[in-house]
Amino acid sequence: PVSIGGSITSNASVCSGSNSGTLTLSGYTGSITRWESSTNNWGSKTNISNTSTTQAYSNLTVTTKYRAVITSGSCASANSSEATITVSPSTVGGTISSDATVCSGSNSGTLTLSGHTGSIVRWESSTDNFVSTTSIANTSTTQSYNNIVFTTKYRAVIQSGGCASANSSEVTITVDPATVGGIISSDATVCSGSNSGTL
């Protein structure tokens, strides 16, 4: 029968340097001659001496494609479908600038994230040192605050592809109570040159 390459399952998204998995070939007609891999979309390829229906990968550091080569008797060989293992760089949370001290109820500012690797999933804030957390639906590199009344910490959550997420550094916006002038007591009427008292 004519060679049929079959299909490989399945594509995956993994984190650089810490990954593993097994690809499985099915639906083919003929014998598995070998497997092949490529890191440049088949501009060049590496032959893998494997004639089984499964091919393992481990600790890849660059995006890699795999396929099997099938030959049925004297028929021309056929390639299977491709499976792509997309490799993402490890997540880096980055740094937020900067801490600030503000007056309660009358304040504003903008926090800026830099030095991160991956996509911003969200920002988070907390008024109790992240014992509890408020999620902020913001995927940009800046986060504003305005008229906060309690000391508040902020951080960003970052994720690179199939890698685990990571938190950025934290910044603290320290809120001082508003200045209150107070009251002096009390007025008095005294005689010139001969008086005393305490306010």
N, C-alpha and C positions, 0 to 999 in steps of 0.2 A: 504494500500500500504506500501511497505518497506520504512523505514525512510531514507530520503536523507538530508544530513547536509547542503547542499548549500554552498554559497560563501559569504565572507565578503569583503566589499570594505571600505577603502583601506589602505594599508601600508602608513606610514608617517614618516618623519624625523623632529623632533621638538627640541626646546631648553629647557634645564632643568628648571623646576620650573615655566615656563611661557608659557603654551601651552594649547590648547583645540581642540577638534574635535569630530566628530560623526561617528561611524562605522555603516554600513548598511548591513543587511543580505538579500540575495535574492536567488532564485533558490532552495529552500528547500521543502521537503515534510514531513508534520507532524506538530506538535505543538512545539513551543519553550518552552523547560523545564526551561532553565536558560542560562545565559552567564557565562563564566569562564575567569579568567586572570591569568597570571604567569609572574614572573620576573626571572625565572631560567630555561626557556625552558621546562616547565611542570614537572620539578623535584618535584615541589609542586604547588598547585593552590589555587585560591581564588574563591569561588562560588559567583555569583552575582544574586540576586533575581530580574531578569528582564526577562519578557516574551514577550517583544516587538521586532520589527525588527531592532531597533536602539539601540546603546549603546554609551553613551558619555564618554569621558575621559577629565581630566582637571589637569593641573599643575603636570604632572608626573615628577619624578626626576630620575627614572631608566628605561631602556628599558623594555617594557612590551608587552606581547602577549595576544591576545583576541581570543575567539572562542565562538560559541553558541552550545548548546546541543539540538538536535531535536528528538522527539519521535512521531512515528505514531501509534496511537492506542496501540495494544498489541505487536507491533514489537519492536525489540531491538533499543535502541537509537543510534544516529549517531552524530558525531561531524562535525561542519562546517569546512571550510578552516580556517586557522589562519590569523590574521592581526597583523603585528608587528609595534609598535610605537617605533621607535629608538630615544632614548633621548641622545642628545649631551650636554656636559658641556658648560656653558656660555663662550663666546669668551673672551679671555684676550689678549690685544695687545702686551704686553711685553715691553722690554726696549732695546734700541740700544746703544752700546758703540763704540766709544765715540767721542765727539766734537774734532776738531783739527783746528789748524791754519797753513796754508801752503803758499808757494810762487806760484804766478801765473805761470801756464804753465809748472811747473817742480815739480810735486807732485804725490804721490800715497799713497794708504792706503786701509785697509779693515775694514768694519763695521760689527759688530756681534750682532745678535738678540738673546735675552734670556728671560726666564720668560713668554713666551707666551703660550696660550692654544688654540689649533686649528691648521689649516693648513695655510701655507703662500700662499696667493693668488697671490701676486705680491709685488714688491717694487715700491716706487714713489720718484721722486726728484723734486725740485723746486728752481728757482733762485729769486722768488718774494714772498717768505713766503707763498707758496701754494695758491696764487691767481690763478695761473695756475699750472698745474701738468704734469709731464712727467711720463708715466707708464713704468716700467722696467720689462720685462718678466723673472723674477727670483723667484723661489720658494724655494731657499735654505736659510739657516740661516745667510749667509754672503753675503755682497755686496761690491764690489771693486769700487774705483774711481781712476782716473788716468789723470794727466795733465789738471785738470779743471782750468778755467780762471776767473770764477765768484764765489762769495760766494754761496754755494749750501746747501740746506737742504735735508735730506733723511728720509724716514719712510717706514715701512712695513705694508701691509694690511693683516689681519688675519681673518679667518672664521672657526668656529667650527660647523660642520654638518649643521643642520637647523637653527642655531642661526644667528643673525645679525653680520655683519662684524665689526671689530674694528681696529683702527690704533694703531700702536706702538707709543712709544715716538719718538720725532724727534731728530736728531743730525744735527749740523751745522758745515760744513767745511768752515771756514773763509779763504778767499783767499786774501793775501796781494799782492799789485803790486810788480813786480820784482824790486830789488834794482838797482837804476841808479846812477852812480858815479857823474854825472854832469860835467860841464866845468868851469875851472877857467880862468878868463881873467885879465890881459894878461901878456905875457912875457915882460921883460924890461931890459935895460942895464943902470946901474947907477954907480956913482963914489963912491969908498970905503969910508965909514965913514961919508958921507954927502949925504944921500938919504932918501926918504920916498915915500910912495904910498899905495894904497889899492887894494887888490885882491878881 
